[in-house]
Amino acid sequence: MPPSFERKLELDAAAMWPVFECLITAGWQDTTNLTHIIVAKEPPFGGAVCCVFLVDLGCLGPKEAFVTQFATRYQYEAELRATFMNQGPMIPIDFPLTAKIISESVRYARHLGFDLPPQVSATLGALGSNTTGSYNTAFGNASLSSNTTASYNTAVGYQALYSNTTGNALTAVGYKAGYSQNTSGDSYSTFIGYYAGYQIMCLKNGSMHQKHGLW
């Protein structure tokens, strides 16, 4: 295995790598069954890096997830891809739809009060979900990680603007600042501080500054 594969995989960096294949369980629209999703990415050092999810689309959202890497695409196809295909048929799917399926399942699970397992959160950070959004800036583990089409957002801090998918021109600085903002009606708002605006799901042209506590 090349030396480049011996280093620890940086999951935040993986979010920016191009996707060359997405696969999903055939018949995934039947929410009574669990769904497997594979997103295969092309890292700059070669080979393949894959985000794998087991999703309960009917209730719990992503139940399990992991990130794995392969020295070559052939190794990915012969090992991971073939293993899942042998378990049951999987079909190709576009990445924008993949990202939407996962983000919607996460949002629905949170609405029902379920927390994501730590490994799922880490894998979401490597997945990335941005499809058409532009001019976004994110620093920190899982910051702005649910973004799909939103633009002109700035998120600094662990899980800052974590749930935002389509809200534009938002600024969040601090641990889980603006965590629950998640709709296109959220625009031009600022959250600064530890947990600032954590529970606010829709705020337009607003500003919140705090050191501790939940809004």
Secondary structure, 3 states (H helix, E strand, C coil): CCHHHHCCCCHHHHCCCCEEEEEEECCCCCCCCCEEEEEEECCCCCCEEEEEEEEECCCCEEEEEEEEEECCHHHHHHHHHHHHHHHCCEEECCHHHHHHHHHHHHHHHHHCCCCCCHHHHHHHHHHCCCCCCCCCEEECCCCCCCCCCCCCCEEECCCCCCCCCCCECCEEECCCCCCCCCCCCCECCEEECCCCCCCCCCCECCEEECCCCCC
